[in-house]
């Protein structure tokens, strides 16, 4: 649901000790599914990422797109995910790859994120979420590149599409405003 953060309480059971309240976890609109290295590399190449780019990954998971853009092209980037566990993994991955100075990861609802500084936005979200996000993406600076793994944006036709490992990668460029 757009703009509403939903949480579910997890009840943990321990043998012999009864029920113990666990932690509050976010109820995700999109399940966490990793993109393969081939798809990640294809996404950042399709977006023509360069050292001067600011890459935002919405629903960043373990941070692999931001880490790859920083490591391969010297871009700076920020990944956003509602799951604190994924953000912790992303930070560990950036540190391990030696790009923690170029990669930032933030626990956030992607609908609440200010995208205005991005020159490239990457997503691997479901079609319904893409459609909800589309007005926010179209409001970005003309020329901003948007790359999606697997899912389109309704009637907004992509500039390019590529098939990689049985998945489609889409590229849109935010048009000039009239």
C-alpha atoms as one frame of an Amber mdcrd trajectory, in Angstrom:
protein
   0.000   0.000   0.000   1.537   3.254  -1.113   2.786   5.464   1.669   1.695
   3.109   4.432   4.276   1.092   6.292   2.889  -2.217   7.435   4.613  -4.336
  10.040   4.000  -7.809  11.321   5.006  -9.061  14.733   6.954 -12.292  14.705
   6.273 -14.684  17.566   9.233 -16.925  18.359   8.867 -20.200  20.261  11.634
 -21.773  22.284  11.498 -25.364  23.490  10.594 -25.520  27.139  10.352 -21.773
  27.610   6.995 -21.027  26.023   6.433 -18.118  23.684   8.769 -15.156  23.519
   8.007 -12.007  21.545  10.404 -11.561  18.672  11.235  -8.536  16.627   8.998
  -6.396  14.489   9.686  -7.040  10.824   8.508  -5.085   7.801   5.789  -6.584
   5.651   7.346  -6.339   2.211   5.461  -5.412  -0.966   8.103  -7.275  -2.965
   9.885 -10.476  -1.914  13.678 -10.390  -1.774  15.085 -12.148  -4.833  18.740
 -11.693  -5.765  19.743 -10.675  -9.260  22.563 -12.721 -10.764  25.957 -11.139
 -11.410  25.241 -11.230 -15.152  21.994  -9.319 -14.699  23.574  -6.786 -12.316
  26.413  -6.134 -14.767  23.969  -5.865 -17.661  21.791  -3.392 -15.751  24.654
  -1.029 -14.972  26.041  -1.316 -18.508  22.613  -0.701 -20.071  22.322   2.440
 -17.927  25.769   3.512 -19.189  26.918   4.158 -15.599  30.043   6.322 -15.326
  32.204   7.754 -12.567  30.113  10.933 -12.529  26.816   9.149 -11.867  24.756
   9.002  -8.707  23.033   5.619  -8.696  20.004   4.879  -6.506  18.814   1.304
  -6.118  15.253   1.014  -4.798  14.784  -2.243  -2.915  18.555  -2.765  -2.897
  18.611  -6.057  -1.010  22.236  -6.978  -0.327  23.534  -3.951  -2.247  25.032
  -5.779  -5.199  24.036  -3.178  -7.838  25.462  -0.219  -5.906  28.615  -2.192
  -5.049  29.118  -3.208  -8.703  28.543   0.357  -9.999  31.074   1.707  -7.495
  33.655  -1.028  -8.056  33.458  -1.257 -11.851  32.791   2.361 -12.801  33.644
   4.501  -9.761  30.062   5.753  -9.421  28.669   6.742  -6.055  25.386   5.269
  -5.023  22.767   4.774  -2.392  20.649   1.712  -1.873  17.307   1.824  -0.107
  15.532  -1.124   1.463  12.823  -1.434   4.091  14.509  -4.488   5.649  17.288
  -3.629   8.160  18.813  -7.101   7.699  19.382  -6.398   3.988  20.922  -3.008
   4.759  23.356  -4.664   7.181  24.306  -7.176   4.457  24.723  -4.383   1.911
  27.041  -2.420   4.198  29.114  -5.550   4.848  29.307  -6.253   1.098  30.430
  -2.689   0.323  33.119  -2.879   2.991  34.299  -6.278   1.744  34.482  -4.950
  -1.847  36.433  -1.881  -0.737  33.783   0.619  -1.870  32.218   1.665   1.443
  33.340   5.237   0.689  31.201   5.248  -2.495  28.234   3.170  -1.323  25.591
   4.204   1.209  22.677   2.062   2.329  19.580   3.355   4.090  16.581   1.681
   5.717  13.677   3.427   3.992  10.353   2.943   2.276  11.074   3.536  -1.412
   7.978   5.732  -1.736   9.392   8.114   0.890  12.844   8.489  -0.689  13.911
  11.774  -2.311  15.201  10.671  -5.719  16.076  14.115  -7.096  19.879  13.678
  -6.897  19.894  10.397  -8.843  21.187  10.232 -12.395  20.463   6.480 -12.552
  17.719   4.558 -10.722  17.685   0.763 -10.662  14.755  -1.404  -9.606  13.719
  -5.032  -9.383  10.155  -4.595  -8.206   6.802  -6.068  -9.137   4.737  -4.485
 -11.950   2.182  -2.996  -9.547   4.931  -1.320  -7.536   6.606  -0.043 -10.729
   3.318   1.566 -11.760   2.902   3.212  -8.357   6.470   4.504  -8.560   6.252
   5.675 -12.181   4.952   9.231 -11.517   7.824   9.816  -9.101  10.322   8.552
 -11.689   8.850  10.657 -14.491   9.232  13.735 -12.267  13.020  13.277 -12.146
  15.418  15.423 -14.149  15.169  14.811 -17.889  17.900  12.420 -18.945  17.801
  10.375 -15.731  18.159   6.701 -16.647  15.937   4.069 -15.081  16.697   0.374
 -15.372  14.358  -2.414 -14.305  15.036  -6.109 -14.007  12.160  -8.230 -15.334
   9.210  -5.827 -15.164   7.965  -2.942 -17.292   6.152   0.295 -16.542   2.780
  -0.211 -18.171   2.400   1.935 -21.292   5.699   3.814 -20.763   7.747   2.274
 -23.546  11.411   1.579 -22.787  14.241   3.060 -24.843  15.936  -0.342 -24.920
  15.379  -3.894 -23.761  17.901  -6.720 -23.417  17.488 -10.399 -22.681  19.947
 -11.697 -20.071  19.830 -15.180 -18.569  16.156 -15.564 -19.511  15.147 -12.197
 -17.997  14.371  -8.892 -19.656  16.228  -5.751 -18.620  14.476  -2.455 -19.450
  15.944   1.033 -19.859  13.916   4.251 -19.778  15.226   7.786 -20.019  13.172
  10.487 -18.337  11.926  12.715 -21.181  12.126  16.492 -21.404   9.101  18.269
 -20.041   6.996  20.243 -22.468
